[in-house]
Amino acid sequence: MSAAQETKKELRLVIVDDHVLFRDGLATILNAEADYDVVGQGGSAEDAIRLARELQPDLILLDLDMPGGGLEAARVIANEYPTTRIVVLTASEADDHLIAALKTGASAYILKGVAARELLRILRAVAAGESYVPPALAASLLIEMREPQAQKDQDSPLNELTRREREILEGLASGFSNKEIGQKLFLSEKTVKHYITNILQKLQVRNRVEAALLAQRSKNASRPR
């Protein structure tokens, strides 16, 4: 066996999309990379849930518009198989689809028009613990997360965070991975993950994107006008 054949694939992926030609083409692109291994494919929400259960991949790429609904599949996978990070790969630029996907538990929302090189970069970042939304759609998410105008700053859930949790949240808002945050604060990656779990619970958000945007919104609101 050659050295190339012995190289271990680092990221195990599942692709679920009812357009077979698109799905096969994407699998070919991903498998051509040394650190990607597409271990399963499907075309429905039922397939997605079954593959997540049987294969427990690192990433599962879901289309929204497929039999059974991509959002329903994402909801079940996020609740029952939390170690699998969910990536929505869709043609929909609708604000409500983006917001629903993130609230359901998706770590990334990627538009199908993305270039192959950019897609590979995003998937590696998501696998490393980061999140992603298209810059053009990020403003919609910020609007959705605005607190009622009558709510006072002292009622913000950010006030419940400890000093260390605020430091880690600042790293999230700056786009750093868990490893990078740990290096900056002299913490292990496992410790950073534990802090992030506590942060998400205290802020009552579902993922890193919502936490980071909440922190950024609070920062912007506190700036003098």
N, C-alpha and C positions, 0 to 999 in steps of 0.2 A: 504494500500500500504506500502511495506517495505521501510526502509531507503535506501536500495540498489536501489530499483526501482525509488525512488525519486531523486537519484543522477543525476545531470544534465550533459549531455555529453558536453564537451567543444569544441571539434573539429569536424566539419561537413565535410565529405569527399565524393567525387564522384570518382569512378574508371571507366575508359574507356579503354577497351582492348578487341579485338575480339576473344581472347582465353577464352572461358567461364569457363573452368575448373580452369585456373590460376586466373581469376577474382573472381570467387566464393571463392577459397581458400584464396586469399588475404583479401577479405571482412570478412571471418570468423576470420582470425587472428586479424584484426583491431577492429572488433566489440567485441572481447573478452577483449579488453582494456577498462578500466573504462572511459577514457577521449576521446574515439573515437566513432564516429557514422557515418557509411557509409549510406548516405541518397539517393544515386542513383548509378546506373550502366548502362553502355552502351557499344557498340561495334564498333562505327564509329565516324568520325569527326563530322558528323551531330548530333549524340547523344551528344557528348561532348559540343557542342555549345548550344544545347537546354537545357541540364541539368544545364549548367552554368547560363543560363538566368533564368530558372525557379526556381532553388534551391539556387543560389548564395552561394555555399559552401566556407568554409575556404580554402580548398585545393582540387585541381582536379589532379588526377594521370592519365597521358596519355601515351599510347604506341605510338611509332613512326610508326610502320608498321601495319596500320589498314586502312579499307576503308575510303577514303577521306583524309588520311594522318594526323598524329599527329601534324606535324609542322604547317599545315594549321589551325587546330583547336586551337593550342597554339597562333598563330598570332591573330586570331579573338578574343579569350578570353582575351588576354593581352590588346587589344585595347578597347574592349567594356565592359569588366567586370574586371577592374583592382584590385578590392578588393579580387578577388580569386587568390590565389597563385598557380602557375602551377608547377607541378612536373612531369618530364619526367621519366618514368620507362620503361627501354628498355633493350634488349639484345645486342644492337649495341655499339661497342667500337670504331666506326669510328670517327676520329677527326672532320670531317666536320659535322657530325650529332650533336656532342657536341656543336660546335661553332654556328651552325645554331639554335639550340634549345635556347641557351642563348641569342643570338641576337634577337630572336623572342620574348623573354620575360619570358622564364622559370626561376624559382628561384632555381631549383635543377635538376640535371641529375644523375639518379641512375641506376646502372646496376642490372638486374634481379637476378644475382647470389648472391646478398647481403643477409646476414643472417637476420632473422626476427627481432631479438633484435636490430640490427644495423639500420634496416629500421625504426623501431619505434622511435629510437633516432633521426634519421635524420629528420623525418617528424615533430616531436615536435619542433626541432630547426628551420625548415623552417617556421612553423606556428608562431613562435616567432619573425620572421623577418630576420632570417639568410638565407644563401644560401649554396649550396653544389655542388661540383663536385668530382668524384672519384680521389683520389691522383694520381693514375697512368695516368690519362688523363689531369691533371692540367698543365703539361709542354707544351702540345700542345696548350692550351689556351694562355699561356704566349707568345709563338712564334707568334701566330696570332696577338697578340696585340702590337707587337714591332713597333715602329715608323720607318719611313724610315731613313736610316743611315745618310742622309744629314740634317735631321731636327735638329736644335740646341735646347739645353736645355731651352733657354729663350722662345721658342715657345710652350713649354708644357702647356696644359690647366690647369695643377696643379697650375701654377702661378696665375690663376684667383681666386683661393680660398682664403677666408678670414682666419685669424688665427683660429677662432672657427671651421670653416669648415675643416681645416687641422687636428685639434684635433679629430674631429668626424671621418674623413677618416682614421686616424691612428687607431682608435678603430675598424673600419670595417676591416682593414687589419689584425688586431690581432684576428679577429674572434669573437668579442664581439657582443652580441645582442643589440637592441636599448635600452632595459631596463638597461643593464650593462653599456653602454656608458653614459646614463643619470645619473646613480648613480655616476660614476667616475667624471663627469663634473658638477654635481649638476644641471642638467636640467631635465625637464619632458620628458617622453617618446614621447609625442605628439610633443614637440619642436625638439627632435632629429629627428623624422620622417620628419619634415618640412625642417630641415637642409639637410637631406639625399636627399630629392627631389631636392633641389637646387644644391647639389653636382653632382648628376647624370646628370642634365641638363648642368652644366658647363663643365663637363668632356666628355659630349656627349657619355655616355654609357647607356645601357639599364637596368642594375641591379647591385646589391651589389657586386656580384662576379667580374664583369668586373672592377668596381671601385677599389675594394680591390687589384686586381692583377695589375692594372695600378699603384697604389701607391707602391706596393711591387717592381715592376720593376724599378720604378724611384728611390727608396731607394737603390736597388742593384747597379744601374748604378752610383750613386753618391759616392759609397764606393771607397776608394783608392785601386788601384790594385798593 
